[in-house]
Amino acid sequence: MLDTKEFLSAIKQIADEKGIPLEKIIETIQLAIAAAYKREYGEKGQVIRCQLNPENGDIKLTQIKYVVEGADEEGYLTGPLPQRLEEDREFGGRREREERADLPLPTEGEEGELKMKYSPEKHILLSEAQVIDPKLKVGDELITSLETKTDFGRIAAQTAKQVIIQKLREVEREVIFEEFKKKEGEVISGVVQRREGPMVFVDLGKTNGLLIPVEQLFTDNYRIGQRFRFFILKVEETNRGPVVLLSRTHPRLIYKLFEFEVPEIETGSVEIKGIAREAGSRSKIAVYSKEDGVDPIGSLVGQKGVRVQTVINELSGEKIDIIEWSQNPVEFISNALSPAKISAVKILDEYHQHALAEVKDDQFSLAIGKKGQNVRLAAKLTGWKIDVRSPKEEISSEQVEAEAAEKAEAEKTAETKIAEEVKTEEVSAPSEIVMEAEVKEINETEEK
């Protein structure tokens, strides 16, 4: 016998442990009991539904028959065809194929119309249905109560078990996918679970995240059991369940880390305008204060550098330059080249966003940075092409225009040369044909 009260207690425990809504589990149990009842006591083609009361554990079983207009001599339904019940496809694996094979499925007739065989266990004629209830019409369901039985055999119990396992697995996957899909673009804490070649698998609690090589920091040491913060790049649904793609290199990770550490960003008084990052090496952040009296750089740095140092430690020692954003491009470019001291910034081409930064000789290497990193990050942050030169190497807008004109002239010359070569080839082709014809004519004359 089935102890429904103890069964419901176990169901609630499963719901709490796996974070699955109780209604979904109740629905799964109802499908499983209906499948087991049909296997033990039902007939082929029957549509059986089960209602389980979660309060007292009472079970109510009913049989569903569709009201149809009639059947022809060959046994096919006439009139509109009833829709297939959802329960017809709620069985898993081998059992699903067996159950579906028992059901009369629509077939295509000679003229292309769908035809369905009449089944007395699944259908009832309109004339017979209206004897029971005159209000019934074609397409309605006739619900008949069945005797409640909970004493199932081994095969029926195994059927119910398979349905429950499959449905719970599907529901759990759906819940996890929906939960993490909402967290795309957020930062989550996880523990390194294992490594398979270059891939790193991270334990996120309810599921595992995947950190591919391109999203890994080269300064990180992904030891098993080590905890990091990750940026949720994307959540995809696959046949094996949801896959959560993580990142340690995304610029948004820095933004979120500072958001955790700096209350002024969360309240909106300080805004991060832009981030340029070379992951694992160096980053530049442009900040702006919306309120007078609030120092944007000081807010991110924190007292004695506590806030920025926390972010640096989380990023395994990645250097972070915090500069003040400005609407004036000259001032913004000068700030972006920090820590170098800029003597002057000249706008060479405002349309193409090309600027020249002049620095003293002792600041030149600092402005360029190691392997050009500082000026490269500054250009990426500001969106301007930046040339860095010392004051001795003077340049004027006239020289820039002259260089541009010279470049355009060179391109035009190259295009003209290519066009002439193409024209020459086109002309020479017929000439070669004429020469061949003349040689052939001379040879024929000599032979005569």
C-alpha positions in Angstrom: 0.0 0.0 0.0 1.1 3.6 -0.7 1.4 5.7 2.4 0.5 9.1 0.8 1.2 11.2 3.9 4.7 9.9 4.3 5.0 10.2 0.5 4.0 13.9 0.6 6.5 14.5 3.4 9.3 13.1 1.2 8.1 15.3 -1.7 8.3 18.5 0.4 11.8 17.5 1.5 12.8 17.0 -2.2 11.4 20.4 -3.1 13.4 22.1 -0.3 16.6 20.4 -1.2 16.5 20.9 -4.9 14.8 24.3 -4.9 12.0 23.0 -7.1 8.4 24.4 -6.7 6.2 22.0 -4.8 3.5 22.4 -7.5 5.9 21.0 -10.1 6.7 17.9 -8.0 3.0 17.3 -7.3 2.3 17.5 -11.0 5.1 14.9 -11.6 3.7 12.5 -9.0 0.2 12.8 -10.5 1.5 11.8 -13.9 3.5 8.9 -12.3 0.5 7.5 -10.4 -1.7 7.8 -13.5 0.9 5.8 -15.5 1.2 3.2 -12.8 -2.6 2.8 -12.5 -3.0 2.4 -16.2 -0.2 -0.2 -16.3 -1.8 -2.2 -13.5 -5.5 -1.8 -13.9 -6.1 0.1 -17.2 -6.8 -0.8 -20.8 -4.9 0.1 -24.0 -5.8 3.6 -25.3 -7.2 4.8 -21.9 -6.5 8.4 -20.9 -6.2 8.5 -17.1 -5.7 11.5 -14.9 -4.7 11.7 -11.2 -5.4 14.5 -8.7 -3.3 14.4 -5.5 -4.4 16.6 -2.6 -1.2 18.0 -1.0 -3.0 18.7 2.2 -4.3 15.3 3.2 -2.8 13.1 0.5 -6.1 12.0 -1.0 -5.9 10.5 -4.5 -8.6 10.9 -7.1 -8.4 9.0 -10.4 -10.5 9.8 -13.5 -10.8 8.6 -17.0 -11.1 11.0 -19.9 -13.0 10.4 -23.1 -13.3 12.9 -26.0 -16.7 13.6 -27.4 -16.6 13.0 -31.2 -19.2 13.5 -33.9 -19.2 9.9 -35.2 -17.3 7.2 -37.1 -17.5 5.9 -40.6 -17.7 2.3 -41.9 -13.9 1.9 -41.8 -13.7 3.1 -38.2 -12.3 6.6 -38.8 -13.7 9.6 -36.9 -15.9 12.0 -38.8 -16.1 15.7 -38.0 -13.4 17.7 -36.2 -10.6 15.7 -34.7 -10.0 16.0 -31.0 -6.6 17.3 -29.8 -4.2 14.8 -28.4 -4.0 14.9 -24.6 -0.9 16.2 -23.0 -0.6 13.0 -21.0 0.0 11.0 -24.3 3.5 12.4 -24.4 4.3 12.5 -20.7 6.1 9.1 -20.5 9.8 8.7 -20.7 12.2 6.3 -22.5 11.1 2.9 -23.5 7.8 3.3 -21.7 6.9 6.3 -23.8 7.3 4.3 -27.1 5.1 1.5 -25.7 2.3 3.9 -24.6 2.4 5.9 -27.8 2.2 2.7 -29.8 -1.1 1.8 -28.1 -2.7 5.1 -29.0 -4.6 5.6 -32.2 -2.6 8.4 -34.0 -3.9 10.5 -36.9 -3.0 9.2 -40.4 -3.0 11.0 -43.7 -5.8 10.2 -46.1 -5.8 10.1 -49.9 -6.6 13.8 -50.2 -4.1 14.8 -47.6 -6.6 15.2 -44.7 -5.8 13.8 -41.3 -7.8 10.7 -40.2 -7.9 9.1 -36.7 -9.2 5.7 -35.8 -12.1 5.5 -33.3 -11.1 4.0 -29.9 -13.9 3.2 -27.4 -11.5 3.7 -24.5 -10.6 7.2 -25.6 -13.6 8.5 -27.6 -17.3 8.6 -27.1 -19.9 9.4 -29.7 -21.9 12.6 -29.3 -25.2 10.8 -29.2 -24.0 8.5 -26.3 -22.4 11.5 -24.5 -25.5 13.6 -24.5 -27.4 10.7 -22.9 -25.1 11.2 -19.9 -24.9 15.0 -20.1 -27.1 16.9 -22.6 -24.8 19.9 -22.4 -21.8 18.1 -23.9 -20.7 18.9 -27.5 -18.1 17.8 -29.9 -14.6 18.4 -28.6 -15.6 18.3 -24.9 -14.2 15.9 -22.3 -16.4 13.3 -20.5 -14.8 12.7 -17.1 -15.6 9.5 -15.3 -14.4 8.7 -11.8 -12.4 5.5 -11.3 -12.0 3.3 -8.2 -8.9 4.6 -6.3 -6.2 1.9 -6.0 -2.7 2.5 -4.7 -1.6 -1.1 -4.5 0.6 -1.5 -7.6 2.8 -4.3 -8.8 6.5 -4.3 -9.4 6.3 -3.3 -13.1 3.8 -0.5 -12.5 5.9 0.8 -9.6 8.9 0.8 -11.8 7.0 2.7 -14.5 6.0 5.4 -11.9 9.7 5.6 -10.7 10.9 6.2 -14.2 8.4 8.9 -14.8 9.2 10.6 -11.5 13.0 10.5 -12.0 12.8 11.9 -15.6 10.3 14.6 -14.8 12.2 15.8 -11.7 15.4 15.9 -13.7 13.7 18.0 -16.4 12.1 20.4 -13.8 15.4 20.8 -11.9 17.2 21.7 -15.2 14.5 24.2 -16.0 14.7 25.8 -12.6 18.5 26.1 -12.7 18.5 27.5 -16.2 15.9 30.1 -15.4 17.7 31.1 -12.2 21.1 31.5 -13.8 19.7 33.1 -17.0 18.5 36.0 -14.9 22.1 36.4 -13.6 23.7 36.9 -16.9 26.0 39.9 -16.7 26.3 39.5 -12.9 29.3 38.4 -10.7 29.1 35.1 -8.8 31.4 33.4 -6.3 32.5 29.9 -7.1 35.1 27.2 -6.1 37.4 25.5 -8.5 36.1 21.9 -8.7 38.4 20.2 -11.2 40.5 20.8 -14.3 40.2 18.9 -17.6 43.0 20.0 -19.8 42.8 23.7 -20.3 39.1 23.8 -19.1 38.3 24.8 -15.5 35.1 23.6 -13.9 33.7 25.7 -11.1 31.2 24.7 -8.4 28.5 27.4 -8.3 26.3 25.6 -5.8 23.3 24.2 -7.8 25.3 23.6 -10.9 28.8 23.8 -12.4 30.2 26.7 -14.4 32.7 26.4 -17.3 35.8 28.7 -17.6 37.3 28.3 -21.1 41.0 29.2 -21.7 40.3 32.5 -23.5 38.4 33.7 -20.4 41.1 32.8 -17.9 43.6 35.2 -16.3 47.2 34.0 -16.9 48.0 35.3 -13.4 45.5 33.0 -11.7 46.4 29.7 -10.3 43.3 27.6 -10.5 43.9 25.1 -7.7 41.2 22.7 -6.7 39.2 24.2 -3.8 40.3 27.8 -4.5 37.5 30.4 -4.5 37.2 33.2 -7.1 34.6 35.6 -8.3 33.5 35.1 -11.9 31.5 37.2 -14.4 28.6 35.2 -15.8 29.2 35.6 -19.5 26.4 33.5 -21.0 23.9 30.7 -19.9 23.0 28.2 -22.6 20.6 25.2 -22.5 21.8 21.9 -23.8 20.6 18.3 -23.8 22.8 17.6 -20.7 21.4 20.6 -18.8 22.3 24.3 -18.5 25.8 25.4 -19.2 27.0 28.5 -17.4 30.0 30.2 -19.2 32.2 32.2 -16.9 34.8 34.9 -17.4 37.7 36.3 -15.5 38.9 38.7 -18.3 35.7 40.6 -19.1 35.9 44.4 -18.3 32.5 44.3 -16.7 34.0 42.1 -13.9 36.0 45.1 -12.7 32.9 47.3 -12.8 31.0 44.8 -10.6 33.9 44.3 -8.2 34.1 48.1 -7.6 30.3 48.2 -7.3 30.6 45.7 -4.4 33.3 47.8 -2.6 32.2 51.4 -3.3 28.8 52.5 -1.9 29.0 55.7 -4.0 28.6 53.7 -7.2 25.6 51.8 -5.9 23.9 55.0 -4.8 24.7 56.7 -8.1 26.7 59.6 -6.9 29.8 58.2 -8.6 29.7 56.7 -12.1 32.2 54.6 -14.0 32.2 56.0 -17.5 34.6 53.6 -19.2 37.0 50.7 -18.7 40.0 49.7 -20.8 41.5 46.4 -19.8 44.4 44.1 -20.7 43.4 41.3 -18.5 45.9 40.1 -16.0 48.3 43.0 -16.7 46.7 46.5 -16.4 43.4 48.4 -16.5 42.3 52.0 -16.8 39.0 53.2 -15.3 37.4 56.6 -16.0 35.2 57.8 -13.2 32.9 60.8 -12.8 31.1 62.4 -9.8 27.5 63.5 -10.2 27.5 65.4 -6.9 29.6 68.3 -5.8 32.0 67.6 -3.0 32.4 63.9 -3.8 35.8 62.9 -5.0 35.3 60.1 -7.7 38.9 58.9 -7.6 39.1 58.9 -3.8 35.8 57.0 -3.6 37.3 54.1 -5.6 40.7 54.2 -3.9 39.3 54.3 -0.4 41.0 55.1 2.8 44.6 54.1 2.6 43.8 52.4 -0.7 41.7 49.6 0.9 39.0 49.5 -1.7 41.1 49.4 -4.8 43.5 47.0 -3.1 40.7 44.6 -2.5 39.8 44.6 -6.2 43.5 44.2 -7.2 43.8 41.2 -4.9 40.7 39.6 -6.4 42.3 40.0 -9.8 45.5 38.4 -8.8 47.6 41.6 -8.7 46.3 43.3 -11.9 47.3 47.0 -11.9 44.5 49.5 -12.0 44.8 53.2 -12.9 41.8 55.3 -11.8 41.4 58.6 -13.8 38.8 61.3 -13.8 36.5 61.5 -16.8 36.0 64.8 -18.6 33.8 65.9 -21.4 36.7 68.0 -22.7 38.7 65.6 -24.9 42.0 67.5 -24.3 41.6 67.1 -20.5 40.3 63.5 -20.8 43.3 62.5 -23.0 45.7 64.1 -20.6 44.2 62.3 -17.6 44.1 59.0 -19.5 47.8 59.0 -20.0 48.4 59.1 -16.3 50.7 58.4 -14.5 52.8 60.4 -17.0 52.6 64.2 -16.8 51.5 65.7 -20.1 52.7 69.1 -21.2 50.0 69.7 -23.8 47.5 68.0 -25.9 46.7 69.1 -29.5 43.7 68.1 -31.5 45.0 67.2 -35.0 41.8 65.9 -36.6 38.6 66.2 -34.6 36.5 64.3 -37.1 38.8 61.3 -37.1 39.6 61.8 -33.4 43.3 62.1 -33.8 45.3 63.9 -31.1 48.9 64.6 -30.2 50.2 64.5 -26.6 53.4 66.4 -25.9 55.6 65.3 -23.0 59.0 66.1 -21.6 61.8 63.8 -22.3 61.8 62.2 -18.8 58.1 61.5 -19.1 58.2 60.0 -22.7 58.8 56.4 -21.8 56.3 56.6 -18.9 53.6 58.0 -21.3 54.2 55.2 -23.8 54.4 52.5 -21.2 55.9 49.0 -21.3 55.5 47.8 -24.9 53.2 50.7 -25.6 50.7 49.5 -23.0 49.9 52.9 -21.4 49.2 54.8 -24.6 47.3 51.8 -26.0 45.0 51.6 -23.0 44.5 55.4 -23.0 43.5 55.3 -26.7 41.1 52.5 -26.0 39.6 54.3 -23.0 39.1 57.7 -24.7 38.3 56.4 -28.2 41.0 58.7 -29.7 44.1 57.9 -31.7 46.9 59.3 -29.6 50.5 60.2 -30.8 53.0 60.9 -28.0 56.0 63.1 -28.9 58.4 65.3 -27.1 58.2 69.1 -27.7 61.4 69.0 -29.8 59.5 66.9 -32.4 57.1 69.7 -33.4 54.3 68.9 -35.7 51.6 71.2 -37.1 48.2 70.7 -38.6 49.7 71.8 -42.0 52.2 68.9 -41.8 49.4 66.5 -40.9 47.4 67.7 -44.0 50.5 67.4 -46.1 51.1 63.9 -45.0 47.5 63.0 -45.6 47.7 64.6 -49.1 50.9 62.7 -49.9 49.3 59.5 -48.8 46.2 60.1 -50.9 48.4 60.9 -53.9 50.4 57.7 -53.5 47.2 55.7 -53.3 45.9 57.4 -56.5 49.2 56.7 -58.3 49.1 53.1 -57.3 45.4 52.8 -58.6 46.4 54.5 -61.9 49.3 52.1 -62.4 47.1 49.1 -61.8 44.5 50.4 -64.2 47.1 50.9 -66.9 48.5 47.4 -66.4 45.0 45.9 -66.8 44.4 48.0 -69.9 47.7 46.9 -71.4 46.9 43.2 -70.8 43.5 43.7 -72.5 45.1 45.3 -75.6 47.9 42.8 -75.9 45.6 39.8 -76.0 44.2 40.5 -79.5 47.7 41.4 -80.8 49.0 38.0 -79.8 46.0 36.4 -81.7 46.8 38.4 -84.8 50.5 37.4 -84.7 49.5 33.8 -84.4 47.2 34.1 -87.4 50.0 35.7 -89.4 52.6 33.0 -88.6 50.0 30.3 -89.5 49.4 32.0 -92.9 53.1 32.2 -93.7 53.6 28.5 -92.8 50.7 27.6 -95.1 52.3 29.6 -98.0 55.7 28.0 -97.6 54.1 24.5 -97.7 52.3 25.4 -101.0 
